Amino acid sequence: MMLTPLFDYESHRIIMETPFVFKGDDYLYFPEGVDFYSLYRTKRKINSFSELEYIAEKFIHLNPEFKLSLMTSLFKILSDRDSGHIIRTYTSSRVEAMVARVYNRKKVPYCKRKRKIIFNPSKMIDRKTKMKIVGSIIGTKKRPTESEINHVIEELWLEKEKITLIKVANKLHTSRYLVSWYFDDETKESIKKANQDIKNENLISRAIEAIDLLTDKGNALKMRELKKITSIRNYSLLKKAVFIYQNED
């Protein structure tokens, strides 16, 4: 999976991921799992102000000695649609207040899922080799527990990625056969509904990004233009996107 850095880490000496001491090893193994935070994103952009605030929490957790003024400047850039990382622009005053609050509070961020194996980022290890390493340590023949599968499904949901058997298996570094027991008829129906919700939320996010573009510089929003620019024909989804956009400020 291609990951995109949210910040110019080389220019500002930003720690982008939870640091580990590898001492030359290819990987580290934590039997009970370890919290892992990252300031990279997938192809999915930042969808809300609460998500932006969560990134700020991770930022100051990874960089506790960072200067407030510089952090504020970086988040003003990040919170602008032109950065390419977020679906809409937020006001400077709102971003400043949020960054100051997060900076002073310095809470430990929520961790989506603990990692048992951390690979050395300085080593060039292909995915096939990583799978072999994971299999030799954890054991690919061990059936994942319901809790482990639930955590992966939650992770996919939070990332707004379509939930499929093969994605769950890949994230757990195991076979489709060993997770198939979880997907009974009732669960399949539930996941089908969840995937439709994910699809709708992604469409709404696309619409919000378009709304921010169309209303730039105080221009009035025209639904016909919104339909045209998004290719979304579901009027109720467009109305919901407008409602969210107007009420999140």
C-alpha positions as a Markdown table, in Angstrom:
| # | Residue | x | y | z |
|---|---|---|---|---|
| 1 | Met | 0.0 | 0.0 | 0.0 |
| 2 | Met | 1.3 | 3.4 | -1.0 |
| 3 | Leu | 1.6 | 5.8 | 1.9 |
| 4 | Thr | 1.9 | 9.6 | 1.6 |
| 5 | Pro | 3.7 | 11.8 | 4.2 |
| 6 | Leu | 1.4 | 14.5 | 5.7 |
| 7 | Phe | 4.4 | 16.8 | 6.4 |
| 8 | Asp | 7.8 | 17.7 | 4.9 |
| 9 | Tyr | 9.6 | 15.8 | 7.6 |
| 10 | Glu | 13.1 | 16.4 | 6.3 |
| 11 | Ser | 12.9 | 20.2 | 6.3 |
| 12 | His | 11.4 | 20.3 | 9.8 |
| 13 | Arg | 13.0 | 17.2 | 11.4 |
| 14 | Ile | 9.6 | 15.6 | 12.2 |
| 15 | Ile | 9.4 | 12.1 | 13.6 |
| 16 | Met | 6.8 | 10.6 | 11.4 |
| 17 | Glu | 6.3 | 7.2 | 13.0 |
| 18 | Thr | 6.8 | 5.6 | 16.5 |
| 19 | Pro | 10.6 | 5.2 | 16.8 |
| 20 | Phe | 12.2 | 1.9 | 17.6 |
| 21 | Val | 15.8 | 0.8 | 18.2 |
| 22 | Phe | 16.6 | -2.1 | 15.7 |
| 23 | Lys | 20.4 | -2.4 | 16.4 |
| 24 | Gly | 20.7 | -3.6 | 12.8 |
| 25 | Asp | 17.9 | -6.2 | 13.0 |
| 26 | Asp | 15.4 | -6.6 | 10.2 |
| 27 | Tyr | 12.5 | -6.5 | 12.6 |
| 28 | Leu | 11.3 | -6.4 | 16.2 |
| 29 | Tyr | 8.8 | -8.8 | 17.7 |
| 30 | Phe | 6.4 | -7.8 | 20.5 |
| 31 | Pro | 4.3 | -10.9 | 21.7 |
| 32 | Glu | 1.7 | -8.7 | 23.4 |
| 33 | Gly | 1.7 | -6.1 | 20.7 |
| 34 | Val | 2.9 | -2.4 | 20.9 |
| 35 | Asp | 1.2 | 0.9 | 20.1 |
| 36 | Phe | 2.2 | 2.3 | 16.7 |
| 37 | Tyr | 1.5 | 5.8 | 15.4 |
| 38 | Ser | 2.1 | 7.2 | 12.0 |
| 39 | Leu | 1.9 | 10.6 | 10.2 |
| 40 | Tyr | 1.4 | 9.0 | 6.8 |
| 41 | Arg | -1.9 | 8.6 | 5.0 |
| 42 | Thr | -3.3 | 6.1 | 2.5 |
| 43 | Lys | -5.0 | 7.4 | -0.7 |
| 44 | Arg | -7.9 | 8.5 | 1.5 |
| 45 | Lys | -7.8 | 12.2 | 2.5 |
| 46 | Ile | -8.5 | 13.8 | 5.8 |
| 47 | Asn | -12.3 | 13.9 | 6.0 |
| 48 | Ser | -13.2 | 15.9 | 9.1 |
| 49 | Phe | -11.9 | 18.4 | 11.7 |
| 50 | Ser | -12.0 | 15.6 | 14.3 |
| 51 | Glu | -9.6 | 13.6 | 12.1 |
| 52 | Leu | -7.4 | 16.6 | 11.8 |
| 53 | Glu | -7.3 | 16.9 | 15.6 |
| 54 | Tyr | -6.4 | 13.2 | 15.9 |
| 55 | Ile | -3.4 | 13.8 | 13.6 |
| 56 | Ala | -2.4 | 16.7 | 15.8 |
| 57 | Glu | -2.5 | 14.4 | 18.9 |
| 58 | Lys | -0.3 | 11.9 | 17.1 |
| 59 | Phe | 2.0 | 14.7 | 15.9 |
| 60 | Ile | 2.8 | 16.1 | 19.4 |
| 61 | His | 2.9 | 12.6 | 20.9 |
| 62 | Leu | 5.7 | 11.7 | 18.4 |
| 63 | Asn | 7.3 | 15.1 | 18.6 |
| 64 | Pro | 6.9 | 16.3 | 22.3 |
| 65 | Glu | 9.6 | 19.0 | 22.0 |
| 66 | Phe | 8.3 | 20.6 | 18.9 |
| 67 | Lys | 7.6 | 24.4 | 18.9 |
| 68 | Leu | 4.0 | 25.4 | 19.1 |
| 69 | Ser | 4.4 | 28.2 | 16.5 |
| 70 | Leu | 5.9 | 25.9 | 13.9 |
| 71 | Met | 3.4 | 23.1 | 14.6 |
| 72 | Thr | 0.6 | 25.7 | 14.2 |
| 73 | Ser | 2.0 | 26.8 | 10.8 |
| 74 | Leu | 2.3 | 23.3 | 9.6 |
| 75 | Phe | -1.3 | 22.5 | 10.5 |
| 76 | Lys | -2.6 | 25.7 | 8.8 |
| 77 | Ile | -0.9 | 24.4 | 5.6 |
| 78 | Leu | -2.3 | 20.9 | 6.2 |
| 79 | Ser | -5.8 | 22.1 | 6.8 |
| 80 | Asp | -6.0 | 23.9 | 3.5 |
| 81 | Arg | -7.6 | 22.0 | 0.6 |
| 82 | Asp | -4.7 | 23.0 | -1.6 |
| 83 | Ser | -2.3 | 20.9 | 0.4 |
| 84 | Gly | -3.9 | 17.8 | -1.3 |
| 85 | His | -4.3 | 16.0 | 2.0 |
| 86 | Ile | -7.8 | 17.2 | 3.1 |
| 87 | Ile | -11.2 | 17.5 | 1.5 |
| 88 | Arg | -12.0 | 21.0 | 2.7 |
| 89 | Thr | -10.3 | 24.1 | 4.1 |
| 90 | Tyr | -10.8 | 25.1 | 7.7 |
| 91 | Thr | -10.3 | 28.7 | 9.1 |
| 92 | Ser | -7.0 | 29.6 | 10.5 |
| 93 | Ser | -8.5 | 30.7 | 13.9 |
| 94 | Arg | -10.2 | 27.3 | 14.4 |
| 95 | Val | -7.0 | 25.4 | 13.5 |
| 96 | Glu | -4.9 | 27.7 | 15.8 |
| 97 | Ala | -7.2 | 27.0 | 18.7 |
| 98 | Met | -7.3 | 23.3 | 18.1 |
| 99 | Val | -3.5 | 23.0 | 17.9 |
| 100 | Ala | -3.0 | 25.0 | 21.0 |
| 101 | Arg | -5.5 | 22.8 | 22.9 |
| 102 | Val | -3.8 | 19.6 | 21.7 |
| 103 | Tyr | -0.3 | 21.0 | 22.3 |
| 104 | Asn | -1.1 | 21.9 | 26.0 |
| 105 | Arg | -3.0 | 18.7 | 26.7 |
| 106 | Lys | -0.6 | 16.3 | 25.2 |
| 107 | Lys | -2.8 | 13.3 | 25.6 |
| 108 | Val | -1.8 | 9.8 | 24.6 |
| 109 | Pro | -3.7 | 9.2 | 21.3 |
| 110 | Tyr | -6.0 | 6.3 | 20.7 |
| 111 | Cys | -4.2 | 3.4 | 18.9 |
| 112 | Lys | -6.3 | 1.6 | 16.3 |
| 113 | Arg | -4.5 | -1.7 | 16.5 |
| 114 | Lys | -1.3 | -2.9 | 18.3 |
| 115 | Arg | 1.5 | -4.2 | 16.1 |
| 116 | Lys | 3.3 | -7.4 | 17.0 |
| 117 | Ile | 6.0 | -7.1 | 14.4 |
| 118 | Ile | 7.7 | -3.9 | 13.4 |
| 119 | Phe | 9.9 | -4.0 | 10.3 |
| 120 | Asn | 13.1 | -1.9 | 10.1 |
| 121 | Pro | 12.2 | 0.9 | 7.7 |
| 122 | Ser | 15.9 | 1.3 | 6.7 |
| 123 | Lys | 15.9 | -2.3 | 5.3 |
| 124 | Met | 14.5 | -3.1 | 1.8 |
| 125 | Ile | 12.2 | -6.0 | 2.6 |
| 126 | Asp | 9.6 | -7.0 | 0.0 |
| 127 | Arg | 6.0 | -8.1 | 1.0 |
| 128 | Lys | 6.6 | -11.8 | 0.2 |
| 129 | Thr | 9.6 | -11.9 | 2.6 |
| 130 | Lys | 7.7 | -10.0 | 5.3 |
| 131 | Met | 4.8 | -12.6 | 5.0 |
| 132 | Lys | 7.3 | -15.4 | 5.5 |
| 133 | Ile | 8.8 | -13.7 | 8.5 |
| 134 | Val | 5.4 | -13.2 | 10.0 |
| 135 | Gly | 4.4 | -16.8 | 9.3 |
| 136 | Ser | 7.5 | -18.2 | 10.9 |
| 137 | Ile | 7.0 | -16.1 | 14.1 |
| 138 | Ile | 3.3 | -16.0 | 14.6 |
| 139 | Gly | 2.4 | -19.0 | 12.6 |
| 140 | Thr | 0.1 | -18.8 | 9.5 |
| 141 | Lys | -1.8 | -21.9 | 10.6 |
| 142 | Lys | -3.2 | -20.3 | 13.7 |
| 143 | Arg | -6.8 | -19.3 | 13.3 |
| 144 | Pro | -7.3 | -15.6 | 14.2 |
| 145 | Thr | -9.6 | -14.9 | 17.1 |
| 146 | Glu | -12.9 | -13.1 | 16.8 |
| 147 | Ser | -11.4 | -10.1 | 18.6 |
| 148 | Glu | -8.5 | -9.9 | 16.1 |
| 149 | Ile | -10.8 | -10.0 | 13.1 |
| 150 | Asn | -13.1 | -7.4 | 14.7 |
| 151 | His | -10.1 | -5.1 | 15.2 |
| 152 | Val | -9.1 | -5.4 | 11.5 |
| 153 | Ile | -12.7 | -4.8 | 10.4 |
| 154 | Glu | -12.8 | -1.7 | 12.6 |
| 155 | Glu | -9.5 | -0.5 | 11.1 |
| 156 | Leu | -10.9 | -0.9 | 7.6 |
| 157 | Trp | -14.0 | 0.9 | 8.6 |
| 158 | Leu | -12.1 | 3.8 | 10.1 |
| 159 | Glu | -10.0 | 4.1 | 6.9 |
| 160 | Lys | -13.2 | 3.9 | 4.9 |
| 161 | Glu | -11.9 | 0.9 | 2.9 |
| 162 | Lys | -14.3 | -1.7 | 1.5 |
| 163 | Ile | -14.3 | -4.7 | 3.9 |
| 164 | Thr | -13.6 | -8.0 | 2.2 |
| 165 | Leu | -12.5 | -11.4 | 3.3 |
| 166 | Ile | -9.2 | -11.1 | 1.5 |
| 167 | Lys | -8.3 | -7.7 | 3.0 |
| 168 | Val | -9.0 | -9.0 | 6.5 |
| 169 | Ala | -6.8 | -12.1 | 5.8 |
| 170 | Asn | -4.0 | -10.0 | 4.4 |
| 171 | Lys | -3.9 | -7.6 | 7.3 |
| 172 | Leu | -3.8 | -10.6 | 9.7 |
| 173 | His | -1.0 | -12.2 | 7.6 |
| 174 | Thr | -3.0 | -15.4 | 7.2 |
| 175 | Ser | -5.1 | -17.3 | 4.6 |
| 176 | Arg | -8.6 | -16.6 | 3.5 |
| 177 | Tyr | -9.5 | -20.1 | 4.7 |
| 178 | Leu | -8.5 | -19.3 | 8.3 |
| 179 | Val | -10.8 | -16.3 | 8.5 |
| 180 | Ser | -13.7 | -17.6 | 6.5 |
| 181 | Trp | -15.3 | -19.1 | 9.6 |
| 182 | Tyr | -16.1 | -15.6 | 10.8 |
| 183 | Phe | -18.1 | -14.7 | 7.7 |
| 184 | Asp | -21.4 | -16.4 | 8.3 |
| 185 | Asp | -24.6 | -15.3 | 6.5 |
| 186 | Glu | -25.5 | -12.8 | 9.2 |
| 187 | Thr | -22.0 | -11.3 | 9.3 |
| 188 | Lys | -21.9 | -11.1 | 5.5 |
| 189 | Glu | -25.2 | -9.2 | 5.5 |
| 190 | Ser | -23.9 | -6.8 | 8.2 |
| 191 | Ile | -20.7 | -6.2 | 6.3 |
| 192 | Lys | -22.6 | -5.6 | 3.1 |
| 193 | Lys | -24.5 | -2.8 | 4.9 |
| 194 | Ala | -21.2 | -1.5 | 6.3 |
| 195 | Asn | -19.7 | -1.4 | 2.8 |
| 196 | Gln | -22.7 | 0.5 | 1.5 |
| 197 | Asp | -22.2 | 3.0 | 4.3 |
| 198 | Ile | -18.5 | 3.3 | 3.5 |
| 199 | Lys | -19.3 | 3.9 | -0.2 |
| 200 | Asn | -21.8 | 6.6 | 0.8 |
| 201 | Glu | -19.4 | 8.3 | 3.2 |
| 202 | Asn | -16.7 | 8.3 | 0.5 |
| 203 | Leu | -19.2 | 9.9 | -1.9 |
| 204 | Ile | -20.2 | 12.5 | 0.7 |
| 205 | Ser | -16.5 | 13.3 | 1.2 |
| 206 | Arg | -16.0 | 13.7 | -2.5 |
| 207 | Ala | -19.0 | 16.1 | -2.5 |
| 208 | Ile | -17.7 | 18.1 | 0.5 |
| 209 | Glu | -14.4 | 18.6 | -1.3 |
| 210 | Ala | -16.3 | 19.8 | -4.4 |
| 211 | Ile | -18.5 | 22.1 | -2.3 |
| 212 | Asp | -15.4 | 23.7 | -0.7 |
| 213 | Leu | -14.1 | 24.3 | -4.3 |
| 214 | Leu | -17.3 | 25.7 | -5.6 |
| 215 | Thr | -17.9 | 28.0 | -2.7 |
| 216 | Asp | -14.4 | 29.3 | -2.7 |
| 217 | Lys | -14.2 | 33.1 | -2.3 |
| 218 | Gly | -17.8 | 33.3 | -1.2 |
| 219 | Asn | -19.4 | 32.0 | -4.4 |
| 220 | Ala | -23.0 | 30.7 | -4.0 |
| 221 | Leu | -23.4 | 26.9 | -4.2 |
| 222 | Lys | -25.4 | 25.6 | -7.2 |
| 223 | Met | -26.6 | 22.0 | -6.9 |
| 224 | Arg | -26.5 | 21.5 | -10.7 |
| 225 | Glu | -22.7 | 22.4 | -10.7 |
| 226 | Leu | -22.2 | 20.1 | -7.7 |
| 227 | Lys | -23.8 | 17.2 | -9.5 |
| 228 | Lys | -21.7 | 17.9 | -12.6 |
| 229 | Ile | -18.4 | 18.1 | -10.8 |
| 230 | Thr | -18.9 | 15.0 | -8.6 |
| 231 | Ser | -21.0 | 12.8 | -11.0 |
| 232 | Ile | -23.1 | 11.9 | -8.0 |
| 233 | Arg | -26.7 | 11.4 | -8.9 |
| 234 | Asn | -28.0 | 10.6 | -5.4 |
| 235 | Tyr | -29.7 | 13.9 | -4.4 |
| 236 | Ser | -30.1 | 12.8 | -0.7 |
| 237 | Leu | -26.3 | 12.2 | -0.5 |
| 238 | Leu | -25.6 | 15.6 | -1.9 |
| 239 | Lys | -28.0 | 17.3 | 0.5 |
| 240 | Lys | -26.3 | 15.5 | 3.4 |
| 241 | Ala | -22.9 | 16.7 | 2.2 |
| 242 | Val | -24.2 | 20.2 | 2.1 |
| 243 | Phe | -25.6 | 19.9 | 5.6 |
| 244 | Ile | -22.4 | 18.5 | 7.0 |
| 245 | Tyr | -20.3 | 21.2 | 5.2 |
| 246 | Gln | -22.5 | 24.0 | 6.5 |
| 247 | Asn | -22.7 | 22.7 | 10.1 |
| 248 | Glu | -19.1 | 21.7 | 10.7 |
| 249 | Asp | -17.7 | 25.2 | 10.8 |
